[in-house]
Every structure is written in C-alpha cells, then in structure tokens.
C-alpha cells in the first residue's frame, strides 16, 4: 500500500527521502544513489552485490541498490519494499535482479527489474512519471498505473496473472494489454512468442499470503497512533512491533517491544557500502525506519524510544563512534546528552572489520566517558564487511540461482516476521480481521519499561482477556497512564488517522489527563512526497 506523508510537526526537508543526503547526477543525467529495502525474509535468502561473484545470506532490512540481485532457496521467501510502499515478493527457488534503481533530473524514479526464475508477485504503485518494468525472459511487463500481477517462470514456461490494474506485455515487435483477472501463458524460448490472453485466475496459497501481507500493511497504516504520509517505507512495521507515546521533556515517539536491557543498534551487523560507508543492517523485523531516519532518545524512567524528527533522508546509520581499550563503540546521536548511562554499545574492532553478526554474545554497554569519541573507524573494511551478510558457499549459491522450481504455490507460514503461524491464522479467521496483527517480541518497551505478558504474544481485537495493573490492554494497546508516575510516558491509542495527529517532534500538545491527545487547532502544515507543503484542516483529511 502506498504510504502517506507525515502529518503533524515533522520538520521534513524538501528533498525526497528516497535518496541519500547528497544527490549527484551521473553522466547519463540520472542519480543512482537510491536504496530500497529487503523487508521480509523467511528461510535462506541470498543477496549479491553488483560486480561480485559471491552470494551472502541476507538478513531482513538489507539495503538494496542498483545492480543487486536476490534469490531464494527451497522453502524460502523474500519481500522487497520500495520507497513508496511498492513491493516485489519472491517465492521459493526465485531470483530477481535490480538492473536500474535511479532518479531522473525531475525526481521521477526509474525501476527496471529482471525476473529470472521462480514465481513472484509485484505490487507496483507508480507516482508522477515513475517508471516500473519487469523483464521476464525477453518479455517486458510494464504497469499502466497502479497494478498487482504475478509472474511464474521455469521449466520452459512462463505465466503472467493480473490481480489489479493492467500491464503492457511487450515482446520484440508485439505488445498486448493484460487487464485485471487476465492470464497470459507463453513459451519464453520460442522463436515467435504468441501473446494470447485468457481468463481464469485461481489463487493458491502464495497468492493468499501476498494478499494478507498487503492487508496487514494497509490496516497497520490506518491503525497507527501517528499516521504516515509520503514515501516512508517501513512505517507500517512500527504498529506491529511497538507503541507510540508522549514522553515528557521530549515529545512524541515510538518504542519497540524488546527484552529487558535492550538498546538500539545491538542486533544486526555493520556492512560496508561503497559511497555510504559502514551501514547498519538490523536483524529486528521493524529495524528500518528507526535506524536510518530520525533520532533515538533515552529516558531514565523508561528506556529507549525513537522520534521521527530532524532529517528524514536515508542515513546509513545514525550513530556517533567511540573507541576504547580493545573495542569500538557506537551510540545513537540523539542520546549523547544522557550522562552516566551505559548507552555506548561496544564490540571488538575485528567484529566490525570482518562483518560479523552482532548480538548479546559479543557486545557490551559502557558510558560515553569510558571511551574516546572518534570521527571514523580506524581501519579499512575487510572482505567480510564487503558482503551484506554471511558468505554462502559456491555450491549453495549455485543451487539457489539455478534450480528449477518443482512447485509454485508454496508460501511462508507467517504474515509477520517472528509471528506464530497458528495464532496468526486464528486471528485472521475471526470476524474482527479488520484489525492488524501485532506481536510482542519482548516483555518491555524500550528495554526497561515492563509490560508483563509473554514474548511473542499476539494482540488484536480477536483476543480478549482481563488484565492486571501491569499488563497489556490487548484491544487498545498499553494502558500506561494509570500506572506511570506523573512524569512518565503516556501511550497513545491506536487509529489516530481519523482525528488530528499529535505534534511530533516537540514538547507541545501533551496528552490531557484522560490519556488522549491535545490536538492543535487550525491547520497543520504537512510535507508531501514532492516536498511541497500542504494544509489539512481539523478533520485531518488526506490529500
């Protein structure tokens, strides 16, 4: 689903958030610095950088750029999310290459993909004069506006199905329009390819899974306490894995469900990207927006929370670096004013230099006074850091990219990463399936604020239970205001899309005594994807 631009007090800058802070045009008049996101990973998903012969095992939230390729093994699946919420989803034994991810001089995005094997569903949402195309063998699929379609390619056969909108199918000198509910089957190796269309789409388990992912994203965006507007990919994950609240002295922010003692930038890896430097790849399913946009803050009475303030252009990582005896450390830039707290995450320098996974087993936390601030890391990246993941063997990489598909209707068992399939299925089957799925991956918010309950517990309207004074209200989110001290955080109810949003990024508009939001009067200035300001009235209507 297309994400909407932020409302409220976000100080967005007028550059598109699709790009890195500096946009440079190459000789062809295009900028090639775009970054898209690997937004779902199940099983073994491999990624290869342009010009490389080595495949790496990809983590969720791996940044993908022009020239990258991804592929999936048996019982393995992947989803790539573009800046505006467009998606490319790959089934098992599938492979796709990102031949072009560019921006022209007018700010239009150029997206040219090559689908080489397997089965995949593309939900594409062109804006302005954006260009999307998917090449299947020698045939090119181009959406006519917003559309969703599936391509199957393997064992000498190709099949294209259109679920919404329409696409142009072009092969050599032939072109045919394929509309909603239409099917095209052809032999990609034939001397002369026949482009004859039929009807008769029968959805299988893969189609149902992709539809459920779309529905989850749409419901999560509507359910957010702080609505998103514009090209802000990864925003819908915040609803599934955490809560929005008002933090006295700071303003409005978001905090993830996490284990006790958790801190940002402590589960993932540092990978070297030419042109960007060391880039954080988070292993947490929600770990895209909070690690590449905005700022983290720390409250002594609560823990960690993220605020979408400041620059909302993509950043490789929002950290300051430190060094100490035998270690290299990093800390979120927004939290450096917190004294006496163990906010610097440290690891041996070789862990970073060699691109090793970072987690509880090899990190520690110290105060900023335990080390020395450094402007950059004191070593060149090693071979491991040049890969966006753990290196896969040549045999494994070959198997992933060349095996033919034996079945085409397999799908992941879970809609959310880290979710429990049986609970998900039960929730989706209830009459209240108009609620998004939400999962707790820890028993605290921000690493300190205890919320009770069990890790992995799903919440939604379909689950009802009495709750004690320190448990989650499973229908409407955390009921913190009655337990927190007067200076503690107040968490926001879900579904603020229909009312005025909070003024995020400032300390104004604090919640009233009833836990609601003190909405600012008059109009609210918003920034659309084009960087042009708009106004919305008190009704908060979408533009």
N, C-alpha and C positions, 0 to 999 in steps of 0.2 A: 504494500500500500504506500502511496505517496505520503511522505511525512509533511506536516505543515510547519510553517515558520514559527518561531517562538513568539509568544505574546508576553507582555509584561516589561519589566525593566532590564532586559538583557542589553548590555552595551555591545551589540554586534557591530563588527566593522563592515565596511561596504564591499569588501572583496568576497567573492564566492568562497564558501567553506569547503568547496570541493578540492581546493588546491593547497599546496604548501605556502608558507608566508610570502615567498618571492616567486612571481610568475615570470618566467623567461621564455621568450618565443624563439624557437629554433629557426633554421634557415627555411623550413617549409611553412613558416608563419604560424606554427602550432606550438602550444605548450604541452609537454609530455610529463608533467610532474604530478598527475593525478594519482590518487590512492583509493582503491576500493577494498572491501573487507571480506575475509573468509568468515562468515557469520554462523555457520553450523558445521560441526564435524562429528561424524559417527564412524567408528572403525578406523581403517588405515586410509588416510587421505594424503597424497603426495603432492609436493609443490616443487617446481623447478624454475630457477631464475633465467632471464634471457642470457644467451651466450654460454650457459653452463651445461654440462653433461650429467651433473649429479642431482639426484632427487633427494628431498628431505621429507621426513614425516611432519606434516603440518599440524599446528595447533589452531584452535579457534582464535579468531581475531588477528590472524596473519595478514599484514598489509600486502596487497597485490598491486602491481604496477604493470605498465605496458610491457609486453613480451613474456610475462609469467605464464606458466602452464600448471594446471592442476589435474589430477587423475585419482580414481578411486579403485580400491581392491574389492575382493568378494565381501559381501555384507557390509559395505562401506558407502557413505553418502556425504555429500557436501552441499553447502549453500553459499553463494557469493552475493553480497549486498552492495549495490551501487549507492552513490551519494543521495539519490532522491527516493530510495526505497525500492527501486527495481531489483529483481533477483534472477539469478541463474542457479538452478538446483540440479545436482548430478546424482543419478542412481549408481548402482554398483557397476564396476568394470567400465567406467565412463571417463572421458578425457575432453578437456576444452582448453583452448589457448586464447590469450587476450592479445591479439595482434595489434590492436590500437586502443589506447585509452588516452585521449588527447582533448585539448580545448582549443577552439579556433580563436581568431582575433576578436570575435564578437561575444565570446563567452559561451558558445554552444559546445556541448560535449559530443565527442565522436567515439563511438563504442563499436568496435568490429571484432567479433569473436569467431573462432574456428572450432566447430564441434566435430571431433574426430572419431568418436566411438561411444557406444552405450546408449543410454536414454537420459534425457534431461528436459526440464520444464523451464521456460523462460517467461518471466512476467516483467514486461518492459513498459516503462512509463515516460515516453519522450516528452520533454518540455521545450518550449520556444522552438528553436530549429535544431534540436539534438538529433543525432543520427545513431541508430542502433542497427546492426545486422549480424546474422548468424550464418556462417558458411557451413553447409553440410555436404561433404564431398565437393563437387563442382557446382553445387546449387546454393544460391544465396537467399536467405529468408530475411525480409525487411518488414517490420511492423508498420501499419498505417495508423499512427497514433498509438494510444494505449491498447495493449493486447497481451494475451497469455496463450502460449502454444507449447506443444511438446514435440520433441524430435527423437526418433529411435534410429540408430544406425549400427548395423552389424550383420555379419554373415551374408553380405552381398545384398542387403535390402535396406531401404530407408522408408520411414513413415513419418508424416507430419500431421498433427491434430491441432485445431484451433479451438480454444475454450472461450475466449472473449476477444472482441475486436476483429481485426483482419490483418493478413500479411500478404506481401507480394513475394511470390516464389519465382526466381529468375534462374534460368539455365541456358547458357550460350545465348542464342537469339530469342529464346522463348520466355514469356512472362505470363503468369496466371495469378489471379487474386483468389486467395483462400479465406473465406469468411468463417464466421462463428459456426461451430458444430460440423465443419467440413474436414475431410480427411484426404490426404494425398499420399499415395504409395508409389515408389518408383525404384528402379534398379540403378544405383549411382554409377555402376561400371559399364552401363550400356553405351553403345556408340551413339545412339539417339535416345535421349530420355523423354519418355512420354509424361506429360503433366496433366493427368486425368484425375479429377476430383470426385469424391463420393461422400456420402453421409454415413453416420453410424458409429459415433464415438461411444465406447463402453469403458467407463472409468474403472481402473484397477486400484490396488492398494497404494501404489505410488501416487496416482492422481488424487486419491483421498488424503494422503499425507501432505502433499503440496497445498491442497485446498485448506487443510487445517492450519498449516503454517501461515498462510495468508490471513485466515480468520483470526488467529492469535495476535498477529501484528496489528490488525485493524482494531480489534477490541482493546488491546493494551494501550494504543494511542488515545482512544476515546476515554479509557479508564484512568489515565494519568491525572494526578493531582495538579501537575504543572504541564500544560499542553505544549506540544512541539509544533512549530510551523517552519516550513522551509526544508532545505536539503540537509537534514541532520540524521544521518544513518546511525542505527543502534539505539535510538531514543526509546523504542518500544520495549527493549530489554530491561530498562530501569523499572518499569512497572512490575515485571515478573519476579525480580530478584531483590527488591529493596523497597524503601518507603521515602516519600518526600516529607519534609518538616520545616518548621520555623525554628531557627537557632538564635536565641537572644545574643545580641552583640555581633552577630554575623549576618543574618538574613535567612533566606530560604535556600535549602539544599537537599541533597539526596544521599541516603546511606544504604549500603548493602547489608543483607543478612550474611553473617560471617561467624567464624569460630572465635572464641574468646582469645584476645591478644592479637587479632588480625591487624594488619596495616596495609596500605596501598603499595603497589609495586613489589609484592613479596611472593608472587606465584606466577611464574612465566619464564621468559628468557630475554636476554639482550642480543639483538641481531644487528649486524652492520648492513646498512643500505647505502649504496653509493648516492651521493647527493643529499642524504639525510643524516648520516652518521649512525650512532647507536640508537636503535629503535626498540621500544618495549613491545613485546608480544605477550599479552596476558593470557593465562590459561583459564581465567574465570569467564563464564559464559556471558556476563554483562560487560566484560572489560574492554570496551572500545571507546565510547564517548568519554568516560571519566579519566582515561589515561592519555587521550590525545586532544582534548578540548577542555576549556575551563580551568578550575583550580581546586585542589583539596585543602581542607582546613581541619583543625583538630580542636575539640572542646574537652577540657579536663573532666567535666562531668558526664561526658557522653562517649567520646571517641572520634572516629574519622567520619567526615562527610564531604561530599563533592558539591561544588557550586558552579553552574554554567555561566561564569562571569569572565570578564576580560576578553581576550582574543578568542574567537571561536573558529579560527582557522586550524587546520590539522597541524599537530606538532608531533614529532617522533616520540617525545616523552617530555613531561612537564616536571622535570626534576633539577635539583642542584647536586653537584658531585662533591664528594669528600674523600679524603684518604687518611689512613691511619696505619699503625704497625701491622703489616701483613694483610690488610684489607682495603677494599674500595667500597665506598658507600654512596648512597643517594637518598634524597629526601624530597617530598613534594614541595614545590616552590612556595605555595600558599601557606605552608605550616612552619616556615622557618622562624617566625617570631615567637613560637612556643618554646619557652625556656624550661630546662630541667626535665624534658620528656625524651624518651628513647624513640625518636622519630626518624633517625638515620638507619636505613636498612643496609647491612654490610654483608659482603661475601669475599672470598679470596679473589684477587685480581685475575687469576688464571681461569676462574669460573666464567667471568665475563669475556675475557680474551678468547676463550675456546668455545663460546656459545653454548655452555652447559645449562641444563634446566636449573631454575632457581625455585626453592621451596623451603619448607620448615627444616629440612635436614641440613641445609648448608647456609642459612642466613642467621644473623643475629641483629639485635637492635641496640643502638647506643645514642646518647645525646649528641647534639652538634658540637659540644665542647670537647668531645673525645677525639675529634679528628681535625683536619685542616681542609678548608674549602679549596677546591681546585677548579679551574675553568674548563678543563677537558681531561679525558683519561690519558694516563702517561704511557700508553703502549698502542701499537698498531693491532688491528683485529687479526686473529688467527683464522685458519681455514674453517674451523667450526663456526665462528661468528659470521662468516660469509654465507652460511646456509641459514635459511629461515626455519630451522628445525633440526632434529636429529637425523644424521645422514642415513639413508637407506642403502642397502647393498645393491650392487649392479643387478644381481639376479632378481631381487624383489622389485626394483624399479622397472626392469624389462617386463616382468609378469604383469605389473599394474597397467602398463601402457599398451600391451599388445594382445592380451587375451580377448577372445570373442565372448560375447555375452551368451549365457546359457538360459537366462530368464530375464524378463524385462519388467516384471511387476513387483519386485521387492521394494520395501520401504523401511525406514527406521521405525523402531517400536515406540519412540517417544517424540512428542512435539517440542518440548523444552529440553535443552541440554541439562543433564543432571536430574531429570524428572523420572518418576516412577511410572512405567507404562500402564500398569493396571489401574492405578489411581487416576491417571490422566483419562483413560478410557471411560472410567466410571463417571468422572466429572463431565466429560463431553457428551455422555449419553443421557444426562439429566435434562429436565425441561429448562434448567437455568443455564444452558450452554451459551447464553449471550454474555456470560462473564468470562474474562480472560483467565487462563491458568496462571497461578502464582506459586512459586516454590521457595521455601526457605532452605538455604544451604548451610545454615549455621544457627546457633541459638542466641546470637547477639546482633544488634545493629551497630555498625561502626567499630566492632571489636571489643566493646566494653559494656554497652547498654543491654542488659539481659532481658530477653523476651520470653523465656520459657519455651516449652514445646520440644519437638524433636527435629533433628536435622532432616531435610528432605520432605518435610510435611507440606502438602499442598493446601492452599486456601482458596476459597471461592464460595459463591452463594450456595453451591450444592452441598457444602459441608456445614453442618450446624452443630454446635456443642456449647455447653455452658463453659465459661472460662473464669479462672481465678483472677485475683488482682494483678498478677504479673504475667498473664498470658495474652496471646493474640486474640483480638476480635476477628474471627475468620471471615466475617461478612464485609466489614467496612474498614479493615486494616487495624493497626495498633491503637489502642485506647490508652495513650500515654499521659494525657493531661491530668488524670486523677491521681496518678502515682508519682509523677515527676515533681521535683521541687519547683518553687515559683520561678527559679532561674533556669529550669531545664527546658528541653525541647518540647514543642507541641507538634504532633504529626497531623498531616492533612488528610481529609477524607478523599477517597478515590472519585474520579469522574468530575473534575472541575471544568471540563470542556464547555459546559452549558452556562457557566457563570463567569464573572470577571476573574482572571487569574491573579495570583499573588504577584507583588512587585519583587521579582527575583533579583538578587544581587545587591540589595540594600537593606538597611535595617528599618525601613518604613513598612507600614502596612502589617504590623504584627497581628497575630490571631487575637480575637477577642476572648473574653472569659469562657465562652462556650466551646472554644476549640476551633471555631470557624475562621474565615479569612476576612479581614477588614479590607474590602475592595476599594481601590482608589476611585474617586469619582471622575466624571468627564470621560475623555477619550484616552486610549492607551496607544502610544506610538509603537508600531511593530516594524520589523525589518523583514521583507520578503527575500526570496532566494536571489533575486536580482540585485539586492542591496538597496532597493528603493523603499523609502518609508511609506507606510500606510497608516490609516487610523481606523480603529474599531470603536464603536460606541459601547455603552454599558452592557448591551446584550451580548457582546463578545462574538459577534458573527464572524464567519470565515470569509476571507477574500480570495 
